């Protein structure tokens, strides 16, 4: 007489099934515990001489604190010269603290030589493009913050 193996297939054994189910559900929870740091809305207005620098970039560089890895505090100037700065979604804001603001506003410039493509030129004075040289210091309070108007001459 032949002997019959009465053991269930490997996949249906309780220990194997538990391990398989565990492996299936672990990826669903990876990253679920990540939380955003608290932020407050930050808005301001920028003018360059007598112009409204539509499309200029504002970046806030933290001083004495850090931002979460992989994010930066950025904003873009709108048609009316106003901007909002955020580290997550547009308009959410940034963590309270001290910052150095840098500004860049790129325009199409004249080609270097006839037939060359137009150049993109930052028309803001160079000192405003680096946190090491920018004189623009801002404080973000623990409540929605309207920055003093930034005027670059």
C-alpha positions in Angstrom: 0.0 0.0 0.0 1.2 3.5 -0.8 1.6 6.0 2.0 -0.2 9.3 1.5 1.4 12.5 2.8 -1.4 14.1 4.9 0.5 17.4 5.3 -1.1 20.4 3.6 0.9 22.1 0.9 3.5 24.6 2.2 1.5 27.6 1.3 -1.5 26.6 3.4 0.4 25.7 6.6 -0.5 28.3 9.4 3.1 29.5 9.9 3.7 30.0 6.1 0.3 31.7 5.7 1.1 34.1 8.5 4.4 35.0 7.0 2.9 35.5 3.6 0.2 37.8 4.9 2.7 39.7 6.9 4.8 40.3 3.9 1.8 41.5 1.9 0.7 44.1 4.4 4.1 45.5 5.5 4.5 47.6 2.4 1.1 49.2 2.9 2.3 50.7 6.2 5.8 51.8 5.2 5.9 55.6 5.3 2.5 55.9 7.1 4.1 57.3 10.3 5.7 60.2 8.5 4.4 63.5 9.8 4.8 67.0 8.6 6.4 69.7 10.8 4.0 72.4 11.9 4.0 75.4 9.5 2.3 78.8 9.4 1.3 80.8 6.3 3.9 83.3 5.1 3.1 86.0 2.6 4.9 89.1 1.3 5.3 91.5 -1.5 8.4 92.2 -3.7 9.2 95.1 -6.0 12.4 95.6 -8.0 12.9 99.3 -8.7 9.5 100.3 -10.1 8.8 96.9 -11.6 6.7 94.0 -10.3 9.0 91.0 -10.7 6.4 88.5 -11.9 7.8 85.0 -11.7 10.7 85.9 -9.4 11.7 83.1 -6.9 11.9 83.8 -3.2 13.7 81.2 -1.1 13.9 81.3 2.7 17.0 79.8 4.2 16.7 78.8 7.9 19.0 80.3 10.4 19.7 78.3 13.6 17.2 75.6 12.7 16.7 73.1 9.8 13.9 72.2 7.5 12.8 68.5 6.9 15.1 66.7 4.5 14.3 67.1 0.9 12.2 70.3 1.2 12.9 74.0 0.7 11.0 77.1 1.6 10.1 78.7 -1.8 7.6 81.1 -3.3 7.0 82.7 -6.7 5.9 86.3 -7.2 2.5 86.8 -8.8 1.1 89.4 -11.1 0.4 91.8 -8.2 3.9 91.4 -6.7 2.6 89.2 -3.8 4.0 85.8 -2.9 3.5 83.1 -0.4 6.3 80.8 0.8 5.8 77.1 1.6 7.7 73.9 2.2 4.9 71.6 1.3 1.9 72.5 -0.7 1.4 76.0 -2.1 0.2 78.4 0.6 0.7 76.0 3.5 3.7 78.0 4.9 6.9 77.3 6.7 8.0 76.5 10.3 8.4 79.5 12.6 11.9 80.9 13.0 14.6 83.1 11.5 15.5 83.1 7.8 17.6 84.8 5.2 15.7 85.4 2.0 17.2 85.2 -1.4 15.7 86.4 -4.6 16.2 85.4 -8.3 14.4 86.8 -11.3 15.3 85.5 -14.6 14.6 87.3 -17.9 15.5 86.7 -21.5 18.6 88.7 -22.3 20.4 89.6 -25.5 22.4 86.8 -27.2 26.1 86.9 -26.8 26.6 86.9 -30.6 24.4 87.2 -33.6 22.6 84.0 -34.3 23.0 82.7 -30.7 20.1 81.7 -28.6 18.9 84.4 -26.1 20.4 84.1 -22.7 18.5 83.8 -19.4 19.8 86.4 -17.0 19.2 86.9 -13.3 18.4 90.6 -13.2 18.5 90.9 -9.4 21.8 92.2 -8.0 24.0 89.2 -7.2 24.2 89.8 -3.5 20.5 88.8 -3.2 21.0 85.4 -4.7 23.1 83.9 -1.9 22.2 83.4 1.8 25.8 84.3 2.6 25.4 87.8 1.1 21.7 88.6 1.1 20.8 91.4 3.5 17.1 90.2 3.6 16.5 88.8 7.1 13.0 87.7 8.0 11.2 86.3 11.1 8.3 83.9 10.8 6.2 84.0 13.9 4.1 81.2 15.3 1.0 82.6 13.6 0.3 83.6 10.0 3.0 86.1 9.0 2.8 89.0 6.6 6.5 89.9 5.8 7.5 93.6 5.5 7.5 94.5 1.8 10.8 93.7 0.1 12.1 96.5 -2.1 15.2 95.9 -4.2 16.6 99.0 -5.9 
